[in-house]
Amino acid sequence: MEKFDFMKKYGYEQLVLFHDKATGLKGVTAIHDTTLGPSLGGTRMWVYENEEDAILDALRLARGMTYKNAAAGLNLGGGKTVIIGDSAKIKSEELFRAFGRYVQSLNGRYITAADVGTTTKDMGFIKMETDYVVGLEGKSGDPSPITALGAFYGIKAALKYQFGNAEIKNYTYAVQGIGKTGAYLIDYLFEEKAKKVYFTDINEERIKALQTKYPQVVFVKPDDIYNLEVDVFVPCALGAILNEDTIPRLKAKIVAGTANNVLKDEIKDAQALKAKKILYAPDFVINAGGVINVYHELIGYNKDMVIADVKRIYDRLLEMFKIAEERNISTQEAANVFAEERIKKIHNIHRNFIPR
């Protein structure tokens, strides 16, 4: 890839490659935009086919974090790190401490947190070498229940907009994936007496555990989840699951869940959902509970304040749905407009330098 051309096209500020000979650490940190504040985004540990794929993943994820943080009303820009390697094989205290030193070298322009392949324990090792890490044990901790709670309020907003009534008990749901966030989200749905919940997963232990906990839940095979006659399709697993093959099969009137990058093609697939009159809650808005949770570590963690902030996802989504209707655009595009307008407004008030 032509890295500078890509960075220019999408407005990136910085791309950093780092390597530590002693630990074998290899990785990439991308910083997209710091208009609203320091960039924040998790550290992903993954096996990539090649270095170019790792760089492209870091760049795309960093840009996504800019939009997520802006749309969530946070004073943060977007950044991301990927560490190249198998998380089951290369993890060590010394590797994460070496990485922490690279984070510190960015002098606060980038703040890291846990992501795919990394944990709060790993963040503790990083913390030994840098001030710029959140999602620590004893502070905000595991973001999964907060992410799920934000999605729960997002589902309510979508129900209100699509059907005029946000009562969870009146509707049916198809949950794809019952990992941490999916399982917590099902808890929230049953707490408010969801009319019917279907689910799918590929992990036998998780399937059995959920069926034991909620005998009324209905398991379906993974490929059948798209065909169900339900009100809400709830993606909580892999990305790119809504595409030209699966969208025509959907019978739900709402798509709202915790998964990242749900649309395979952000423009084309968002338009396809709009054409079918399926209300899509943009993923980077509805699943922002986790980043809201860790952000509060930076300003003084208070659980009640976190919950209050997460509940605002409801109002933000309603505003984005309204923008989409008024401008006759997809809800994905409306979410981008919402985020971009906030960045532009804050940029304008930052034109005059004031030391603090």
C-alpha positions, -999 to 999 in steps of 0.1 A, spaced: 0 0 0 11 36 -6 10 46 31 14 84 27 -14 84 0 -37 65 23 -29 88 53 -35 119 32 -68 106 18 -82 97 52 -66 124 73 -41 105 95 -16 123 116 10 96 125 20 60 118 46 44 141 63 10 136 81 -4 166 103 -34 173 121 -46 204 149 -70 198 151 -84 234 114 -95 235 106 -99 199 79 -73 201 67 -61 167 38 -37 162 21 -7 147 5 24 163 -17 46 142 -29 80 153 -57 93 131 -70 126 146 -63 145 179 -86 175 174 -107 166 204 -79 154 226 -53 126 228 -59 96 207 -73 66 225 -78 31 212 -70 -5 224 -40 -27 217 -49 -57 195 -27 -88 194 -33 -108 163 -16 -131 137 -15 -113 104 -7 -129 70 18 -101 64 30 -68 77 9 -48 53 -23 -63 67 -12 -53 102 -5 -18 92 -38 -15 73 -57 -29 103 -42 -4 126 -50 25 103 -86 15 98 -92 8 135 -76 41 145 -99 60 121 -129 41 135 -119 52 171 -119 89 160 -155 85 150 -165 64 180 -149 88 205 -164 119 187 -199 104 185 -197 94 221 -191 129 232 -156 122 245 -127 146 245 -105 121 227 -91 115 193 -87 81 176 -57 58 177 -50 21 177 -22 -4 182 -17 -39 168 10 -62 181 19 -89 156 18 -124 171 -2 -152 186 -16 -140 220 -15 -176 233 23 -178 226 41 -145 228 26 -128 258 50 -119 287 56 -92 313 87 -81 295 70 -78 261 42 -56 275 66 -35 295 87 -30 263 55 -19 245 47 4 274 79 23 269 70 29 232 36 42 244 54 65 268 77 78 240 46 92 223 43 116 252 5 114 257 -5 116 221 -18 80 223 -35 63 252 -39 25 251 -63 0 266 -72 -37 262 -86 -51 229 -88 -84 211 -60 -106 224 -51 -85 254 -65 -82 289 -67 -59 320 -38 -80 334 -17 -71 303 -25 -35 308 -11 -37 343 23 -46 329 21 -18 304 13 6 333 47 -2 348 63 18 320 38 44 310 12 68 323 -9 65 292 -30 33 297 -65 28 309 -88 -2 315 -69 -13 346 -78 -38 373 -92 -20 403 -104 9 382 -128 6 352 -119 -31 348 -137 -54 323 -157 -31 299 -180 -59 287 -210 -53 310 -208 -15 303 -205 -21 265 -236 -44 267 -255 -18 288 -249 9 261 -261 -15 234 -292 -22 255 -301 15 256 -293 17 219 -318 -11 212 -344 8 232 -337 39 211 -341 19 179 -374 4 192 -387 38 201 -378 53 167 -389 23 146 -420 13 165 -429 42 187 -425 21 219 -392 12 237 -406 -15 259 -383 -45 256 -410 -69 266 -430 -62 235 -404 -75 210 -384 -105 198 -346 -107 194 -320 -128 176 -286 -125 192 -256 -136 172 -227 -145 195 -228 -149 233 -193 -140 243 -189 -115 271 -209 -87 256 -236 -109 240 -242 -128 273 -245 -96 293 -269 -82 267 -291 -112 270 -291 -107 308 -304 -72 303 -331 -83 278 -344 -110 302 -344 -85 331 -370 -65 312 -389 -97 302 -381 -98 265 -409 -115 246 -386 -141 229 -349 -144 225 -332 -166 199 -294 -170 199 -265 -187 181 -229 -194 189 -202 -219 180 -189 -225 215 -207 -256 230 -199 -247 266 -213 -212 263 -244 -226 245 -251 -251 273 -244 -225 301 -269 -201 285 -296 -227 281 -292 -237 317 -295 -201 329 -324 -193 306 -344 -224 296 -367 -202 276 -340 -191 252 -340 -208 217 -308 -219 200 -305 -218 162 -277 -229 139 -253 -200 130 -264 -197 94 -301 -197 104 -299 -166 126 -304 -143 96 -336 -159 86 -356 -155 118 -389 -136 119 -379 -113 148 -381 -76 155 -344 -70 163 -313 -87 149 -285 -83 175 -249 -89 162 -225 -95 190 -197 -115 173 -177 -111 141 -175 -81 118 -186 -79 81 -215 -102 88 -240 -79 70 -233 -80 33 -249 -87 -1 -255 -123 8 -270 -119 43 -289 -86 41 -315 -100 16 -322 -127 42 -330 -104 71 -366 -102 83 -358 -81 113 -368 -44 113 -338 -33 134 -301 -42 135 -285 -32 168 -257 -50 187 -222 -48 202 -201 -62 172 -176 -40 155 -176 -33 118 -209 -51 112 -212 -39 76 -188 -54 51 -191 -24 29 -199 7 50 -216 26 21 -232 -1 0 -245 -23 28 -259 7 48 -278 17 17 -291 -18 13 -305 -18 48 -321 16 42 -337 3 10 -352 -26 30 -365 -1 57 -343 -18 83 -332 6 110 -294 2 116 -279 15 148 -243 22 137 -219 0 155 -194 26 166 -222 45 183 -241 17 200 -211 -2 213 -193 29 227 -200 19 263 -165 3 267 -146 34 256 -168 56 277 -160 34 306 -122 37 302 -124 74 294 -137 80 329 -104 67 343 -88 98 328 -113 123 344 -118 105 378 -136 72 378 -171 72 393 -194 43 383 -226 63 386 -212 90 362 -202 62 338 -237 48 338 -252 82 332 -229 88 303 -236 54 288 -273 60 289 -268 90 266 -263 66 238 -301 64 236 -304 102 229 -274 103 205 -289 75 184 -323 92 182 -306 123 170 -287 104 143 -318 86 132 -335 120 128 -305 133 108 -308 103 85 -345 109 79 -342 146 74 -313 143 49 -325 111 33 -292 93 40 -283 61 57 -280 60 95 -243 50 90 -237 82 71 -257 102 96 -235 89 124 -204 100 104 -220 134 99 -227 137 136 -191 128 145 -175 150 119 -196 180 129 -185 177 165 -149 175 154 -153 206 132 -170 226 160 -143 218 185 -116 226 160 -131 260 155 -130 269 192 -94 257 194 -82 282 169 -70 306 196 -42 294 219 -49 295 256 -24 279 280 -37 259 309 
